Every structure is written in structure tokens, then in C-alpha cells.
């Protein structure tokens, strides 16, 4: 899917930029660059997974032979607030509601040989990123930018306190991490269309260790990993 999005972005660049060559370009929203702040909305698709570290129990067990993370797709909905710091730097807040599923794959020899199991760990995250945005000079009705910053995620669907059967992997409610990415801003007459790619990774270990849970016992740590393709509509 992300290969398709990449080719879509290249196509957008060709359609929007190449026609401007050889002709006078009418600059849209000239007053926008001087605004002290502005707002927008965000629609995004994400690909998420865990970075998994095995525990010592994984080496000792003979019932679970494989424990690996799987990559899955999800989507984001968010708001955007942008404050102008200088000609090339902005401060950006982009709170989002993130729907993601970070699944784990197990290959077991118990209770029967070569049984494949997928543990679904679904998350509904309230994500609060704070970013610094560095933007280029305008190239006609286009601008290139990069972002970098920190985030805090709160998982509304966390099962950290759940008491159920042993086929469970528990994760914490809170996580923190970093974000980095790049994008383009295309200026139209009444709005800005901004496609963006970024990585959004967690620093912390979100795994809640519980030796009594067989699927959890073989894991030492889980760290969140996410690739996000976003469309920002800004006014």
C-alpha cells in the first residue's frame, strides 16, 4: 500500500509542478505566509507493528518456537494547529485519534505440532505530538518541509488490567516517543493540500510482564513502531 502511495505522491508532483514551467504562475494565498497561526484537519493511514525483544524464557521453552511481530494497517483522524515562529520555522501540534492493530505471530508445538497462532493487540490511541517544522521558500504554489518532535500516546483499549485466560499479551496505557518526517504543501485558492510521510516510534517498553501468561512469558519488551502517510488540509 505504501508503495502505491509513493507513486501517487510522485504523480501529484508531476501534475501540479510541471505545468507551471514555461508560464507565469499566479501565487495563491499570499497572505497565509504571514499568519501568526492557523488550523487544519488530518486524515492518515498507518502501518504499525512492535519491535519485539525475546525473554530468557523463550530460549528455555520448547512449546513456543517462534514469536514475531506482524505489520498491520490502520488509520488516523486528527486536528492541526500551527504557530509561526519565524520565516522558516513553525511550532505544530497535531493531536490524533489513531486506530492501530499490532499483532504477534506464534508457532507452537503444544497442544499439537506446528500450530500457528496470531495474537491481536488492538489499540485506540490518543496521540499528542509536538513538532518543530522547518519549511523551504515557496516554489510557486508549492513548499517542501520537514518535521521532528516528541509525542505522548494514551491507549484507550489497553488490556493492562485485564484478567482472563492465559492466551493474552498485556500492554501499558501510556507510551512516549519521537516523530520525524517530510512533506509538501500545495497552495490552492482557498486551502493548502499537504501530503506527508513520517515515522512515529515509541521509546518505552509497553509490555506488561506476567510470567503466568504463556504468550507473554516469552517476551521481554515491546516497542511501538509506526509509518504514517497523512493528508493535511490547512486553512
Protein Blocks (a to p, Z undefined) as FASTA:
>chain_A
ZZmmmmmmmmmmmmmmmmmgopacddehkllmmpfbdcddddddddddddddddfklmmp
ckbmbdcddddddddddddddddfblmbccdddddddddddddddddfbfbehiacdddd
dddddddddddddddddehjaccdddddddddddfkbcklgccdfbbcdddfbdcddddd
dddddddfkbccdddddddddfbdcbdcdfklmklmmpfbdcdddddddddddZZ
